[in-house]
Amino acid sequence: MENRKLSRRSLLKWMAAGSATAALAACAPAAAPADSGSGQQQSAESAAAPSQGKVQMSVATHHSEVHDWQREFARRWAEEHADQVDLQIEAVVYDEMPKLQLARSASGTLWDVVFSGIKWFPFSASKNMFLVLDDFLANREDANLDDFFSTALAGGYLDGKLYGLPYEIHPGNPALVAFNVDMLEEKGLPLPTDDWDVNQYADLVAQATDPDNKIYGTNYLPGNYYDFESLSRAYGTDIMDPERKQFWFNTDELNRAAARWIVDLRTKLHAAPSREDAQGLDFTAGVLATAVAATHQINGWTTAIGDKFRHDWVLFPKGPDGKRGYTAFTSNFSCSAQTKAPDLAVDLLLYLTSTEAGLWSALEQGTGHPNARRSVWENEEFLRQAHPIFARVLEMFHDPDIPGPFPMPYNLRFQELQDNWANTSPDLFYGDVEYEEGMQMVQDACQEILDLPRA
């Protein structure tokens, strides 16, 4: 399909809020950041005059502590190429990156290497922001594309061209269930296993709920349409048709059954909190018997819980017919189509998505997570050190019978679709509207977006 240039209307839409980037100097001691006055935090080193004769490059890294490995490996690459490159390393707030990509691309200042979440990556790629990587990687043995999980690598393609390489994959926000071992044992309830199904989950959380003491069995509520997709697949269907043009939420009986199961958790079983009671509830505080989570939350939750109570993890339950589903959530690094040093940018891209970087994140960082390479997830030392749930997630990734692709609408209007879901589905799932009314409300709002042309 034809790529279109970014319109002024789209640019203004995404530039509505200011940025929150932190610029860090590679190979230089840290300095107290000074406010540049433009909504960015910039260090003195990054603002200094560039070195004569060197290529000036920049890389945007994910700001969170879990992604500190990105800055570590950007620094290492900068040190190895110190005779060629002055590399500016910036930490960018994840949620602000979509509009920053649009703004910087329009102004000709996009980072040479930049990260994207799967949620907005295809849209940015469709606007010709990123370098097409196929020819650059064709003769690079260190690319080793077969080492990436196929589902993760697929997220770097658009219209048959490769625009990004994945630096992480996890099986979605509701892929796991953490459970409070002490709480369940005190109530004489069985501890869940990976073989449980949604009906057993509902029974367990109903029995674990203690409304008088504000203790709830679960907090499950899919606030994102792609989170519902995981449950939809466990029920043996999909939230959209194969072409991603039709929303099947209220037109497919299996999706209707899955949505009814969610509604019943609150309106029938009273095993999950109301909208008001949900505020501030936190599994790590010991007020939930179970909570849905993603793999990237395991280390943080374990640290937060400490010795307050015993807990463990299982895969999200199977559907009523024994099927399992997940939604592969991936993130990519890409090279700017505007870069003046494409070969160096590709080299940095490969280093940031390498086995070496993934193993350091998983084994050395402490708060890290394996990247999107099989060689990292399958590493014996990683599997020995990590919680056993990671090995079971790996088995799920390897199972061809468990679908996992991210459900991107064909027209790339992810944010509009997500906004309409978020604005309508809570009333249904909290039981604030009648089931049939709520189902149709969500269906109409989401189909309205899918009926639009490609963004």
CORZI-V280146 format. One record per residue. RES is the residue in one small letter. OMEGA is omega in radians with two decimals (999 if undefined). Layout:
((RES & OMEGA) (RES & OMEGA))
This chain:
((m & -3.08) (e & 3.05) (n & -3.12) (r & 3.12) (k & -3.14) (l & 3.12) (s & 3.10) (r & 3.14) (r & 3.12) (s & -3.13) (l & -3.12) (l & 3.13) (k & -3.05) (w & -3.13) (m & -3.01) (a & -3.12) (a & -3.12) (g & -3.13) (s & 3.07) (a & 3.13) (t & 3.07) (a & -3.11) (a & -3.12) (l & 3.11) (a & 3.06) (a & 3.07) (c & 3.12) (a & 3.12) (p & -3.10) (a & 3.08) (a & 3.12) (a & -3.09) (p & 3.09) (a & -3.13) (d & -3.11) (s & -3.14) (g & -3.10) (s & -3.09) (g & 3.12) (q & 3.01) (q & -3.05) (q & -3.13) (s & -3.12) (a & -3.11) (e & -3.09) (s & -3.13) (a & -3.09) (a & 3.14) (a & -3.11) (p & 3.10) (s & -3.12) (q & 3.03) (g & -3.14) (k & 3.05) (v & 3.09) (q & -3.12) (m & 3.11) (s & 3.09) (v & 3.09) (a & 3.14) (t & 3.11) (h & -2.97) (h & -2.95) (s & 3.13) (e & 3.13) (v & -3.10) (h & 3.06) (d & 3.13) (w & -3.13) (q & 3.12) (r & 3.10) (e & -3.08) (f & 2.99) (a & 3.09) (r & -3.14) (r & 3.13) (w & 3.14) (a & 3.12) (e & -3.14) (e & -3.10) (h & -3.05) (a & 3.14) (d & -3.11) (q & -2.86) (v & 2.81) (d & -3.06) (l & 3.04) (q & -3.11) (i & -3.12) (e & 3.04) (a & -3.01) (v & 3.10) (v & -3.03) (y & -3.05) (d & 3.14) (e & -3.07) (m & -3.12) (p & -3.11) (k & 3.10) (l & 3.07) (q & -3.14) (l & -3.10) (a & -3.10) (r & 3.09) (s & -3.14) (a & -3.10) (s & 3.13) (g & -3.09) (t & 3.13) (l & 3.10) (w & 3.09) (d & 3.04) (v & -2.98) (v & 3.12) (f & 3.06) (s & 2.93) (g & -3.13) (i & -3.08) (k & -3.10) (w & -3.09) (f & -3.10) (p & 3.13) (f & 3.13) (s & 3.12) (a & -3.13) (s & 3.12) (k & 3.08) (n & 3.12) (m & -2.95) (f & 3.08) (l & 3.00) (v & -2.94) (l & -2.97) (d & -3.10) (d & -3.13) (f & -3.07) (l & -3.02) (a & -3.09) (n & 3.11) (r & 3.13) (e & -3.11) (d & 3.07) (a & 3.06) (n & -3.05) (l & -3.14) (d & -3.14) (d & 3.08) (f & 2.96) (f & -3.05) (s & 3.12) (t & 3.13) (a & -3.12) (l & 3.13) (a & 3.13) (g & 3.11) (g & -3.11) (y & 2.94) (l & 3.12) (d & 3.05) (g & 3.13) (k & -3.10) (l & -3.11) (y & -3.09) (g & 3.02) (l & -3.07) (p & 3.05) (y & 3.04) (e & 2.97) (i & 2.93) (h & -2.97) (p & 3.06) (g & -3.09) (n & 3.14) (p & -3.04) (a & -3.09) (l & 2.99) (v & 3.00) (a & 3.12) (f & -3.12) (n & -3.08) (v & -3.12) (d & -3.09) (m & -3.12) (l & 3.13) (e & 3.11) (e & 3.13) (k & 3.14) (g & -3.10) (l & -3.13) (p & 3.06) (l & -3.09) (p & 3.05) (t & -3.14) (d & -3.09) (d & -3.13) (w & 3.09) (d & -3.04) (v & 3.12) (n & 3.07) (q & 3.09) (y & -3.13) (a & 3.12) (d & -3.11) (l & -3.06) (v & 3.08) (a & -3.14) (q & -3.11) (a & -3.07) (t & 3.10) (d & -3.01) (p & -3.13) (d & -3.14) (n & 3.12) (k & 3.05) (i & -3.10) (y & -3.11) (g & -3.09) (t & 3.04) (n & -2.97) (y & 3.02) (l & -3.08) (p & -3.13) (g & 3.10) (n & -3.13) (y & -3.13) (y & 3.00) (d & 3.05) (f & 3.14) (e & 3.13) (s & 3.10) (l & 3.11) (s & 3.13) (r & 3.07) (a & 3.07) (y & 3.06) (g & -3.12) (t & -3.10) (d & -3.12) (i & 3.09) (m & 3.07) (d & -3.07) (p & 3.12) (e & 3.14) (r & 3.12) (k & -3.12) (q & 3.12) (f & -3.00) (w & -3.01) (f & -3.10) (n & 3.13) (t & -3.13) (d & -3.05) (e & 3.12) (l & 3.06) (n & 3.10) (r & 3.12) (a & 3.11) (a & 3.12) (a & 3.10) (r & 3.11) (w & 3.13) (i & -3.13) (v & -3.10) (d & 3.11) (l & -3.13) (r & -3.00) (t & -3.10) (k & -3.08) (l & -3.11) (h & -3.08) (a & 3.13) (a & -3.03) (p & 3.01) (s & 3.12) (r & -3.12) (e & -3.09) (d & -3.10) (a & -3.09) (q & 3.06) (g & 3.12) (l & -3.04) (d & 3.14) (f & -3.08) (t & 3.10) (a & 3.08) (g & -3.12) (v & 3.09) (l & 3.09) (a & 3.09) (t & 3.06) (a & 3.08) (v & -3.08) (a & 3.08) (a & -3.09) (t & -3.11) (h & 3.12) (q & -3.02) (i & -3.08) (n & -3.13) (g & 3.14) (w & 3.14) (t & 3.11) (t & -3.11) (a & -3.12) (i & -3.13) (g & 3.14) (d & -3.13) (k & 3.08) (f & 3.08) (r & 3.11) (h & 3.11) (d & -3.04) (w & 3.00) (v & 3.02) (l & 3.06) (f & -3.04) (p & 3.05) (k & 3.06) (g & -3.08) (p & 3.13) (d & 3.05) (g & 3.12) (k & 3.09) (r & 3.11) (g & 3.01) (y & 3.09) (t & -3.10) (a & 3.10) (f & -3.07) (t & 3.04) (s & -3.04) (n & 2.80) (f & 3.09) (s & 3.03) (c & 3.12) (s & 3.04) (a & -3.11) (q & -3.05) (t & 3.11) (k & -3.14) (a & -3.03) (p & -3.13) (d & 3.10) (l & 3.13) (a & 3.11) (v & 3.12) (d & 3.09) (l & 3.10) (l & -3.13) (l & 3.13) (y & -3.12) (l & 3.14) (t & -3.06) (s & 3.02) (t & 3.14) (e & 3.14) (a & -3.13) (g & 3.13) (l & 3.11) (w & 3.10) (s & -3.05) (a & -2.99) (l & -2.98) (e & -2.99) (q & -3.14) (g & 3.09) (t & -2.97) (g & -3.03) (h & 3.08) (p & 3.14) (n & -3.01) (a & -3.12) (r & 3.10) (r & -3.09) (s & 3.10) (v & 3.14) (w & -3.09) (e & -3.12) (n & -3.04) (e & -3.13) (e & 3.09) (f & -3.12) (l & 3.10) (r & -3.08) (q & -3.02) (a & 3.02) (h & -3.11) (p & -3.14) (i & -3.14) (f & 3.11) (a & 3.13) (r & 3.02) (v & 3.10) (l & 3.09) (e & 3.12) (m & 3.10) (f & -3.08) (h & -3.06) (d & -3.11) (p & -3.13) (d & 3.13) (i & -3.10) (p & -3.09) (g & -3.05) (p & 3.10) (f & -3.07) (p & 3.11) (m & 3.10) (p & -3.05) (y & -3.08) (n & 3.08) (l & -3.12) (r & -3.11) (f & -2.99) (q & 3.10) (e & 3.10) (l & 3.14) (q & 3.13) (d & -3.13) (n & 3.05) (w & -3.09) (a & -3.12) (n & -3.06) (t & -3.01) (s & -3.14) (p & 3.12) (d & 3.09) (l & -3.01) (f & 3.06) (y & 3.12) (g & -3.13) (d & 3.05) (v & 3.09) (e & -3.05) (y & -3.08) (e & 3.12) (e & -3.12) (g & 3.13) (m & -3.12) (q & 3.12) (m & 3.12) (v & -3.13) (q & -3.09) (d & -3.10) (a & -3.09) (c & 3.10) (q & 3.09) (e & 3.13) (i & -3.12) (l & 3.12) (d & -3.12) (l & 3.09) (p & -3.14) (r & -3.08) (a & 999))
